[in-house]
Amino acid sequence: MPRTVEVTELALRDGHQSLLATRMALEDMTPICEDIDQAGYWSVECWGGATYDSCIRFLNEDPWERLRTFRKLMPNSRLQMLLRGQNLLGYRHYEDTVVDRFVDKSAENGMDVFRVFDALNDIRNLRRALEAVRRTGKHAEGTICYTTSPLHTVDKFIEMAKQLQDLGCDSICIKDMAALLRPQPAFEIVKGIKEACGEDTLVHVHVHATTGVTLVSLMKAIEAGADIVDTCISSLSLGPGHNPTEALVEMLQATDYTTRLDKARLLKIKDHFAKIRPRYAEFESKFVGVETEIFDSQIPGGMISNMESQLKQQGAGDRVKDVLNEVPNVRKAAGYPPLVTPSSQIVGTQAVFNVMMGPYKVLTGEFADLMLGYYGETIGDRDPEVIALAAAHAKKEPITTRPADLLKPEWEELRGKALALEGCNGSDEDVLTYAMFPQVAPKFFAHRSEGPKNLGRDPVTAAAAAAAASPAAKAIDAKGPVTSPITYQVRIGNTSHAVTVEPS
C-alpha cells in the first residue's frame, strides 16, 4: 500500500509572490477557489509573506478581507500563512503583546496553519509567536530556514528541529526559499529529524525551483519520510517560483508513494492561472529558466523578481548581476544569515549600496541593526570592522539579548495613532495594518472606499507596458552616454534610500 504524501498548494501566495511580484488581485483568485478547495490538498497557502504589504501598497485591498474571503470560499481547506516570527508581516520586531494580538486576529479571521520562521533562525524570535498560535488551538509549524555556508551543517539543522519540537510545534518545516536544498542534504536532514524527534513528527518541506535541482530534492525528502511537500500549479510555477504540482503527482506514479490530489481539479486550476498569468506580464521575473548561480548569491525567488523590478524602474536593470555577485560578500560580513525576508532585503540592499557607492561607504539603518544584533543572533561571527562602522552609523552599541526584550508595550500608542487616521475603522485589524506599515496605511485607509485595484492587463497592453517600464533606461538609450550623476531610489520595507551614482 503506497504511503500518502500530503501537498500544500502555493498558487494563492508564494506562487504569484515569486513570479509576479505579489501583484495578483483577489478577484483573479476567487473563481478557482472551489476547485482548489476540492482538489485534496493538505493545506492552501494563501496569506502572509509579502501579500499583506502588496494588498495595501499596490492593490488598495484590505488584507483581512482577503483572508475572510478565502475562509468563506474554501470551507474544507486548511488555510496556511507565512509569519515572520517577532517581525509578524512587517520589517521590524514588535513587542510581545502585539505579536499575541496579531496571531489571535489571524486565527479569528480564518487562519488554520501558521508557518512561523525567523530570518536568522534565532529560536528566541520564534518562541512568542509559536506560543500565541498554540493558545488559539491552531496548527503551529516551526520553521527552519535552510541555507548553506561553512557553518551550516545537517547536524545544526537537526539540532534546531529538536529545539522547535521542545517548543511544542505541531510540525516542522524545512523552508528552502532560494532553491539551495540539494537532494542528498534533503534526504539527510529529513531522515535526521525523524530519528531525533520521532517518526510521528510531521515534517513539511518547502523548496523553490530556481536552481533546477529541487524536484529531485522533494523526491529524496519523501523517501526519507517527509510527510508534506509544497508545490505550485504548473501554470504558475518554475523560474524563481516552485515545482509544479502535477509534476509531483506524476513523479510518484509506480513508486511506494501517492497523493490524494484530484487530477481533473488540478487541470482546471492549471487552466485558470494559465489565462490569468499573461495579464501580469509587466511584473513577471525574467529569471525564467534555471539559475544555478543562485547557489552562490542565495537570493530567494521572491526577492529576485522584486529586486529586478525595482532596479529596472530606476533604469539600473544592468546592475542586477553585479548586485548578485556582491550579496555573498555582505552575507559573510553579517555572520552568514539565511536570506529570507527581511534579512534578504537588508543584505540585498546593502549589496546595491556597495556596488554603487563602494563597500560600506554608505550603510542602511537596517543593515546597521543587523550587524549590531538588533534582529537577533547569527550562526557566525560578524565582521568587527563593519560592526564598528555600524555602531558609528547607528550611534548605539551591539546587543546580545533578544531584541524584543528591549521594546516597551506599544499597543495603546499604535491604536491611538491608527484611530486618528482618516478612514481607519477602529478595528484591531486596522490597528495591526497601521502597526505593520505606518507609512503606507494612512493612504490605504483614506482610499480604501474606492475599492480594490486590479493591476492586470490584457496580454497586448501588458506587453506594451513592460516594454515601456523603464523610462530612465529609455532616456539613456536616446541621449547617449550618461554625463551627470543619477540618483536611484532603493526601497527596503518602509524606508526609501537615495543612492547617487557618478558616471564612469
C-alpha positions, -999 to +999 in steps of 0.1 A: +000+000+000+016+033-011+022+059+016+002+091+011+023+122+007+003+154+015+006+185-006+004+222+001-006+244-028+012+277-031-006+295-060-025+319-039+006+332-020+041+323-028+034+314-064+025+349-075+048+364-050+078+347-066+068+351-102+046+383-104+060+405-076+029+397-054+006+418-077-022+393-083-056+407-073-081+388-052-107+388-080-084+368-102-082+341-075-117+337-063-132+320-094-109+290-089-112+287-051-139+260-052-117+237-073-087+244-050-109+236-020-119+202-035-086+192-050-073+172-020-046+195-007-034+192+029-034+230+031-036+260+009-011+288+015-030+320+008-019+348+031+011+363+049+046+368+034+045+399+011+008+397+003-002+419+032+022+446+022+012+443-015-025+445-007-023+479+009+006+493-010-004+485-046-039+469-047-059+491-024-072+459-009-078+451+027-057+420+035-081+410+063-109+410+039-088+388+016-084+363+044-121+363+053-130+358+016-107+328+013-122+313+045-157+316+031-148+302-004-126+273+009-145+259+039-130+225+036-094+236+034-067+243+060-057+279+052-020+285+057+001+316+062+037+326+064+045+346+096+079+362+103+081+354+140+087+386+160+086+406+128+050+394+121+044+407+085+064+439+089+101+446+088+109+453+124+105+435+157+072+440+175+065+440+212+051+407+225+015+417+231+013+430+195+025+395+184-002+379+205-029+401+191-019+396+155-020+358+159-053+360+177-069+381+150-054+360+122-069+328+138-103+346+144-105+357+107-099+322+094-062+311+095-055+275+104-018+268+099+009+293+109+043+287+094+065+307+118+100+315+108+128+338+118+151+352+092+182+344+113+170+311+127+171+326+162+148+305+183+143+334+207+125+352+179+101+323+173+090+315+208+064+341+214+046+337+181+045+299+184+031+302+220+004+325+207-005+301+179-007+272+204-031+292+226-055+297+197-056+259+192-044+263+156-015+245+139+019+258+149+045+250+123+080+257+135+103+266+106+140+260+098+153+284+071+176+263+050+208+279+037+244+269+031+276+283+044+308+269+060+289+269+093+255+254+083+256+216+087+230+188+087+235+184+124+229+221+131+195+219+113+186+187+132+195+205+164+172+233+156+144+209+148+148+195+183+145+230+198+113+236+178+099+203+190+106+214+226+085+245+219+055+223+212+053+227+174+027+206+156+050+202+126+085+212+115+091+228+081+123+229+062+120+262+043+143+265+013+135+300+000+163+301-026+163+266-041+195+257-023+184+223-009+202+197-030+188+161-030+213+145-006+211+171+022+173+170+018+174+132+025+198+135+054+180+164+071+146+148+069+159+114+080+178+130+108+148+149+121+127+118+120+153+099+140+159+127+165+124+139+170+104+107+164+089+091+134+055+106+141+069+141+138+053+159+109+080+171+085+070+196+059+093+206+030+092+239+011+116+245-019+118+268-048+126+257-084+152+283-094+183+261-095+166+232-113+175+205-088+148+206-062+121+184-077+147+156-071+152+171-036+115+166-029+117+130-040+146+123-017+129+141+011+098+119+006+120+088+005+135+099+039+100+102+054+087+138+046+050+139+053+040+171+034+056+189+005+049+223-011+042+227-048+025+252-071+002+246-100+022+243-132+009+274-149+023+294-120+055+275-114+092+272-122+117+300-126+121+317-092+088+300-082+082+264-073+080+229-087+047+220-105+020+203-085+012+180-115+048+170-119+050+158-083+019+137-089+033+121-120+067+116-104+052+095-077+035+071-102+046+035-099+065+043-066+058+035-030+042+069-026+010+086-038-010+118-032-047+125-026-049+151-054-077+151-079-060+154-114-092+167-130-094+195-105-057+202-110-063+206-147-090+232-140-067+251-117-039+250-142-061+263-170-074+292-148-040+305-139-027+300-175-053+325-186-046+349-157-008+349-157-003+368-190-022+398-177+006+404-152+034+402-177+049+436-167+056+423-132+070+389-143+105+380-134+128+375-164+146+347-144+125+321-162+150+292-167+175+275-145+198+297-125+225+276-108+244+308-099+218+312-071+239+286-052+264+314-049+242+345-045+215+327-025+189+353-033+154+338-028+129+336-056+105+363-044+133+387-039+148+382-074+116+393-091+111+423-068+148+434-070+148+431-107+116+451-110+128+479-087+162+482-104+145+483-139+122+510-127+152+531-118+170+524-151+196+502-133+185+468-147+220+462-160+234+461-124+215+431-113+244+407-119+268+430-100+245+431-070+240+393-070+278+389-070+282+412-041+255+395-019+277+366-007+304+391+005+278+411+025+263+379+039+297+367+051+303+401+069+269+397+086+276+363+100+260+341+073+223+349+079+199+329+058+185+352+031+147+354+036+125+384+045+136+407+060+173+396+060+173+391+022+161+427+016+186+440+042+216+422+027+204+428-008+200+465-004+234+468+012+249+449-017+232+475-040+249+503-020+283+485-021+281+481-058+270+517-065+289+536-038+318+513-027+320+487+001+302+500+032+307+537+022+270+540+030+250+518+054+213+515+057+198+517+091+185+482+088+219+468+079+235+486+108+209+470+131+216+436+116+253+440+123+246+452+159+223+423+168+190+441+168+175+415+145+189+386+166+220+363+166+236+348+135+253+315+133+287+331+125+307+360+139+301+393+123+330+413+107+343+435+136+353+464+112+318+465+098+303+463+133+324+494+142+311+512+111+275+502+120+279+514+156+291+548+144+263+550+119+235+540+143+251+557+173+244+527+195+262+496+208+258+460+198+234+438+219+232+401+227+198+400+243+165+390+225+157+422+205+120+423+216+131+424+253+142+460+247+107+470+234+082+488+256+044+480+254+032+497+223-003+486+215-021+516+230+002+541+212-003+522+179-040+522+185-042+559+192-022+568+161-042+545+139-076+558+151-065+593+144-062+585+107-089+593+081-106+561+071-095+539+100-125+518+110-113+514+147-109+477+145-079+458+159-073+446+123-069+482+111-046+490+140-025+460+131-023+472+095-010+505+107+015+487+130+029+467+101+031+496+076+028+530+093+040+549+062+016+531+038-015+525+059-027+562+060-030+564+022-047+530+022-072+539+048-080+572+031-086+555-003-100+521+008-136+531+000-126+534-037-123+496-038-095+472-049-073+479-079-065+451-104-031+458-120-035+430-145-039+439-182-048+421-213-017+405-229-012+431-256-015+460-232+007+442-207+035+436-232+034+473-243+036+484-206+065+460-200+084+474-229+079+509-216+086+501-179+120+517-177+117+553-189+150+562-173+168+535-193+149+546-224+161+581-220+197+570-215+195+550-248+181+580-266+206+605-253+238+585-254+264+582-226+255+594-191+274+625-182+258+635-149+251+618-116+219+596-115+200+591-082+182+557-077+156+551-050+161+518-033+132+508-010+135+483+019+104+477+039+090+511+048+122+531+041+133+546+008+171+552+003+185+576-023+217+562-040+236+586-063+259+571-089+286+591-106+292+584-143+322+562-150 
